Amino acid sequence: MPNLSVTISIFLFIIIIVLSVILQIFLSLRKNKWLGLILPLINILFAAFASFGSMIYTGDIAPIIMVFVMLSIPAIINFVIYLACREKVKEKNQQEINKMNIQDLD
């Protein structure tokens, strides 16, 4: 039987991931295209600080690159979500432009 604290930790971790994905989708669907880049930028900065901060403790470059790549995975995921949502926003804007052009012809 798993420990209760482990179960709660896993549950909270899943909730945090789901909420961050929902926040990324919400920000990416805004008209301001820069809002959707906030979370990927924060993730990349965190990866850079964490990996380059480990340079103080190790002199080898391979673990530093490996840590940076591993910590950049959330940034990549958030950026893919951003690109998918921006494509939907572009399609919606194109449909609105087409409607306005049709109304102008009348």
C-alpha positions as CSV (number, residue, x, y, z in Angstrom):
1,M,0.0,0.0,0.0
2,P,1.5,3.3,-1.1
3,N,2.3,5.9,1.6
4,L,-0.4,8.6,1.8
5,S,2.1,11.5,1.5
6,V,3.5,10.0,-1.8
7,T,-0.1,9.7,-3.1
8,I,-0.8,13.3,-2.2
9,S,2.5,14.5,-3.8
10,I,1.7,12.7,-7.0
11,F,-1.8,14.1,-7.0
12,L,-0.5,17.7,-6.4
13,F,2.1,17.2,-9.2
14,I,-0.6,16.2,-11.7
15,I,-2.7,19.1,-10.7
16,I,0.2,21.5,-11.2
17,I,0.9,20.1,-14.6
18,V,-2.7,20.3,-15.7
19,L,-3.1,23.9,-14.4
20,S,0.1,25.0,-16.2
21,V,-1.1,23.5,-19.5
22,I,-4.5,25.2,-19.0
23,L,-2.7,28.5,-18.3
24,Q,-0.5,28.1,-21.4
25,I,-3.5,27.5,-23.6
26,F,-5.3,30.5,-22.1
27,L,-2.4,32.8,-22.6
28,S,-1.7,31.5,-26.1
29,L,-5.3,32.1,-27.2
30,R,-5.2,35.8,-26.3
31,K,-5.0,38.4,-29.1
32,N,-1.6,39.6,-27.8
33,K,0.8,37.0,-29.2
34,W,3.5,37.8,-26.6
35,L,1.4,36.5,-23.7
36,G,1.7,32.9,-24.9
37,L,5.5,33.2,-24.8
38,I,5.7,33.9,-21.0
39,L,5.7,30.4,-19.7
40,P,8.2,29.0,-22.3
41,L,10.5,31.9,-21.6
42,I,10.3,31.3,-17.8
43,N,11.0,27.6,-18.4
44,I,14.1,28.3,-20.5
45,L,15.4,30.9,-18.0
46,F,14.9,28.3,-15.2
47,A,16.8,25.7,-17.3
48,A,19.6,28.1,-18.0
49,F,20.0,29.2,-14.4
50,A,19.8,25.7,-13.1
51,S,22.2,24.1,-15.5
52,F,24.7,27.0,-15.6
53,G,24.5,27.2,-11.8
54,S,25.7,23.7,-11.6
55,M,28.9,24.8,-13.4
56,I,30.1,26.0,-10.0
57,Y,30.0,22.4,-8.7
58,T,31.2,20.5,-11.8
59,G,33.8,21.3,-14.3
60,D,32.5,18.9,-16.9
61,I,30.3,20.2,-19.7
62,A,28.4,17.0,-20.5
63,P,26.3,17.0,-17.3
64,I,25.5,20.7,-17.7
65,I,24.2,20.2,-21.3
66,M,22.2,17.2,-20.2
67,V,20.6,19.1,-17.3
68,F,19.8,22.0,-19.7
69,V,18.2,19.7,-22.2
70,M,16.2,17.8,-19.5
71,L,15.0,21.1,-18.0
72,S,14.1,22.5,-21.4
73,I,11.5,19.8,-22.1
74,P,8.6,21.8,-20.4
75,A,9.6,24.9,-22.5
76,I,9.4,22.8,-25.6
77,I,6.0,21.4,-24.7
78,N,4.7,24.9,-23.8
79,F,6.1,26.3,-27.1
80,V,4.3,23.5,-29.1
81,I,1.1,24.4,-27.3
82,Y,1.7,28.0,-28.1
83,L,2.2,27.3,-31.8
84,A,-0.9,25.1,-32.0
85,C,-3.1,27.7,-30.3
86,R,-1.7,30.6,-32.4
87,E,-2.6,28.6,-35.5
88,K,-6.2,28.5,-34.3
89,V,-6.1,32.2,-33.6
90,K,-4.8,32.9,-37.1
91,E,-7.6,30.7,-38.6
92,K,-10.2,32.6,-36.6
93,N,-8.8,36.0,-37.7
94,Q,-8.8,34.8,-41.3
95,Q,-12.4,33.8,-41.1
96,E,-13.3,37.2,-39.6
97,I,-11.4,38.9,-42.4
98,N,-13.3,36.8,-45.0
99,K,-16.6,37.7,-43.4
100,M,-15.7,41.4,-43.6
101,N,-14.7,41.1,-47.2
102,I,-18.0,39.5,-48.1
103,Q,-19.9,42.2,-46.3
104,D,-17.9,44.9,-48.1
105,L,-18.9,43.3,-51.4
106,D,-22.6,43.7,-50.6
